[in-house]
Amino acid sequence: MNAKKIKLIEAGMKLFAEKGYHMTSVEAIADGAGVSKGAFYLHFESKKDFIMTAIHYYHEEIAGRIEHVKSENLPPRDSFAKQIDVVTTYIYEYKDFLMMHFYQNISIGENTDAFIKEMNAQNFHWLRQNVITIYGDQVEPYDPDIIIQLEGLINVYFKWIIIDGISIKRNQLGAYIVRRMDDIVSGLLERNEAPLVTAADIPDVYREEGSVVEVLNTMKAKIETLDLAGEKADELREVLKIIQSEAGKEQPQKVVIQGLLVHFQRMPEFATECKDIARLLHMDLLD
């Protein structure tokens, strides 16, 4: 994403936090970024497009922070604790903006449901990956139950930070949550509990579409490692965003995804990922 677009997003988010989404005009966002109203529309079709792009931007920012922690190759428990801590820090940084989302009714178009499903799928696979890395195959029957309880713990603490204003040391919540997860896992194993939610109960969106999300995240990370011109990298990121939105729909248009993947098929570095997406969506790649 280019610098001017990021500057507009940051100016807009600051205004939304101060005045609210509905009370902030396009003109105010442009003024806050030091550009003309016309320049705003060079980057965004509308205020709804702007807020959706901003949410994507911040979501990708936090995903990038998590990936950075993963790349440090810490012991699994330490890595997961630090991942939670970087999310906590992020929430404190953008607390006002997040609070605005809780209290205001913002309609951002028909792609909202698809994007929410994408985020839920990413969150599920993020938690599951850490659970499996820490505990191994012994907890496989309990995967869904552990993830549900873990997600509940994390989300409620974040709700108390955002809505209720409690203060938690940003480098302590992660380790605390990991210890509570140890308690959950040991309790399930010691009591030989029967799972409440089994693998067969997991919604389809967390299966195939969730796997597509993982592949797309790999592709996003790979873009950052390649020596690409700024405009080319921005173009590929935008293509991935559209693919992710389309793949998250109940009935994705495979011909759209096939056409978009051509951008990556021309690059040998993405050959494996293109094949994986085609396999997961049960479609052929275009020649």
Salt bridges, closest charged atoms under 4 A:
GLU27 OE2 - LYS37 NZ 2.91
GLU60 OE2 - LYS220 NZ 3.93
GLU67 OE2 - LYS70 NZ 3.28
GLU72 OE2 - HIS68 NE2 3.68
GLU72 OE1 - LYS82 NZ 2.87
GLU93 OE1 - ARG65 NH2 3.13
ASP143 OD2 - ARG128 NH2 3.33
ASP164 OD2 - LYS159 NZ 2.89
ASP182 OD1 - ARG77 NH2 3.09
ASP183 OD2 - ARG180 NH2 3.01
ASP204 OD1 - ARG207 NE 3.73
GLU208 OE2 - HIS282 NE2 2.90
GLU214 OE2 - HIS125 ND1 3.02
GLU224 OE2 - ARG237 NE 2.93
ASP234 OD1 - ARG237 NH1 2.72
GLU235 OE2 - LYS232 NZ 3.49
GLU235 OE2 - HIS263 ND1 3.39
GLU238 OE1 - LYS241 NZ 3.88
GLU246 OE1 - LYS249 NZ 3.08
GLU273 OE2 - LYS222 NZ 2.91
ASP276 OD1 - ARG279 NH2 3.54
